Amino acid sequence: MKIDTPRFCNLCFFALLIVLSACSSSRETASSPGTEQQETMEQESVLSQPETVKDSTAENGKPVPPSALVLSGETTVEGVLNQMSLREKIGQLFVTYANGYFFNEDSEAFQDLEEKVQKYHVGGIIFSSGNVYGQAVLHNKLQAMSKLPLWVTQDMEFGAAMRVSRTTYLSPAMGIAATQNPEYAYWAGKITAREAKALGVHQIFAPVLDVNNNPDNPVINVRSFSGDPKTVSTFGNAFINGVQSEGVVSTAKHFPGHGDTDVDSHLSLPVINHGYMRLDTLELVPFKAAIDGGIASIMSAHIAFPKISSNGTPGTLNEQILNRILLDSLNFNGLVVTDGLEMRGISSRYSPGETVVKALKAGADLMLLSPDEITAINEIVQAVHMGNISEERIDRSVRKLLAWKKQHGLFEDRMVDLDQLDKKINTRQHQLIADEIARKSLTVVKNEGDILPIRPYKYPEVMVLSIADDISGDTGSYFARQLKEYHPNVTFHVYDRRTSEEEKREIRQDAREADLIIFGSFIYVRSAQPMQLSSEQFDFLKELANGTKPSLLVAFGNPYIVRDLSATDAQVMAWSARSDQVRNTVPALFGASHINGRMPINIPGHYKIGDGIEIPQTTIRKDEPGTVGLSHNALRKVDDIMRQAVFDSTFPGGTVTVLKNGVIAHQKSYGYHTYDKLKPVEPTDIYDLASLTKVVATTTAIMRLVDEGKVELDDKVSKYIPEFRQVDKSEITIHNLLSHNSGLPPFRVYVDSLKDREKLIQAVKEEPLIYETGTEYQYSDLGFILLAEIVEQVSGSRIDQYIRKEMFYTMGMNSTFFNPSLKGQWISSRIPPTEVDTVFRKDTVHTVVHDERAFYMNGIAGHAGLFSNGTDLAVYAQMLLNGGTYGGRRYLSEDVIQKFTTRQSNTSNRGLGFDRKSPDFSTAGTLTSDRTFGHTGFTGTSIWIDPERNLSIIILTNRVHPYRSYGHNISKIRAAVADAVVSSIIEEQQ
């Protein structure tokens, strides 16, 4: 398929804009401040506090807001530290939980946060779920009430979207590693950091550097890059570099490694029975690489290592793990953060204060998500007074945090700029990169029977079964909706924990009637929740998978599900159940995206690292303009042109479809079906193609017959039509009919007296010539009426049956028909009317062909009668651009396409059947290449194909409504749209 697959750096032209934008703002470094840096910082101004920082309040007892404090050139980090009370210092150690939503100031949740910030002086916030403006506004309110700036953190393993809705979602780490391209990890980190910084987040808890070498790990899974430590190191460091390039602190987790566990530390304490030698050659490898690369922060794991520390203390609280290994052996001098202290691996064993004391002694600096900060603070104060921990040890961690706050400019500006959020978050450029990563992550590990790519003609009836370990009842419904965009007959069921016996009977029945069963597995990692189905559920699934029907498993989440459904014939790893990942997965299942991912993990007994089957792109998909190098903003010129044309009554409505590099990059509808403006046009509406029938049906049928050797271009028409044996017609060839230089007149009315198919065709056969064959060019409907008759005579099938069977059906052109009114309401309702016929039919022409001769030929003729929509015509155009192949099948040869689309005569610039861009005015515009070919239709339709740009522009309107006297401006509209499209190509804007 002639689809340009740009290298990442080329596709990410937009990413260059990100870099340029970042360079225009001040750069912040995320590297850990060393001793020399720290001494320098301490000579700089920080924050001028009151004489004593202790509970600074106004007369009314309200805390003094930071706006009442002033900066001076004398205060240093050490100076601030020296003025803080013990309780204030202890408070700085804690990072407390907040949801990033709107809260009324009278709500208990808000007042709890207010108390922790103002009374207990917590040092930071860890935002959990939220939305963009809710989190940003709450961030600013909390910062405004805090004496010292708050250090804001958030889990962002797969982008800000892990926690914040309407931000950019990125594939999970394992999916990124499946792309085999570390650049994607870099850009994932960079995009995440840019959006984090816009939200006022200073530190993100990512990436996961755990080596996922245990298939039964219930908590890491796709959060890890790989089961290979070198791969984790490579992709982890790339992600870290992307984050830190934006001045945000990246946190590697979970030290010293959480990959080889089979217990969720949210629920209990995992135990790893390996000694240091094993850790040093596997689990520690990515962390050592990250430290060598300048990682700023590391998060500890709540895991016991009895062969390293015999007392069974969790790593977070274990001096052997943090002080001895991380700080001493690996020489890490950055910020050590605990995993959530509310997790049962810790909280079930130690009190809140005891936990923090032990963590500090072990070497941790910041305490995340204590189950009870207030109790913990009180217990730590008591521990200091009792000599269980020194104030100097607390100072060491607080000093680090203050230095970070200073380095990140929080003493000067701690607020989120709300006006910048809609400019920096979930940008079109971010989404383009995220979508590309999602597509490149897809990995096919099994494809028996060549089920992939799915061909609807091969599997006419598909049953989709969504497998879920929840009780929502609608898991996977988005997957089914996306599948219906590519397949006309999809039945959908959800199989989860609430599925009844009656529903199982329905599933079995639909499975028997289906030609293909698609299992969509939506079983994935959820912290502190089980990740498996019951044995009863698996028995039912295995029953279906082991049946006689071909089956496909798509794993949206836990990849190890293939162990339980190994009998499925084809298996695809999609890594995540998020809608963005689903949206990028479905087209690939039908060959509309290139699949070339490789397994980054071993699945014992099934697959090993590096396994993967390549599936090339062979069909088209719908995607964003930027995916193929078109400017979304520049394409808005097309909208302006079409809307103005509707306003000017050139036509009541229409659609524009732009195909570039195998992608429908622009498909929009404009106006209404009629001027009463009651029914808006939809992008997939079907139009009477008028003379586009000549190329899409008749010329294409002749091309196929020529390819098959059943027809020769030099064949005399008289070979097939005896009426042409008379002297003046005997030398007319098929080539002449296709070239419009046969001598036949452009058209004859006929239907004023003839209203019968056979009589009309006979009249055309007997029509006298009006000029000598080959001496001039006169565009003629009559020649194409005869060509359709030749197709029927040679093939044994009428033109509509022949072209549908041989091409349209297997190409998936499911909205392309002659006589669409016979196809039912689902087709008819999508067709705008054409003319109000006051002469012959005395009625509004709707769902039947506009051309009078074709109408009285039972709606089937070689010059008119075909109906279609923009999507189907894009399929047709891509087949020609591919050199005659589509969906893995060859329909035409490259030679015959080349022959029919090049100039054939001295009397015109046309090809055979196809029109070509004229050197004078052309409805293909002025900017398309000279090789551009296509056709126009009287009803207001056109298709132009530019092979030099791998581009097609399709315009469908009903400009003859209500009368053919309307729409004379259509040619200028076509040309203007074509020029606007070509002008939107970014490379041509340089």
Disulfide bonds with the S-S distance in Angstrom:
none
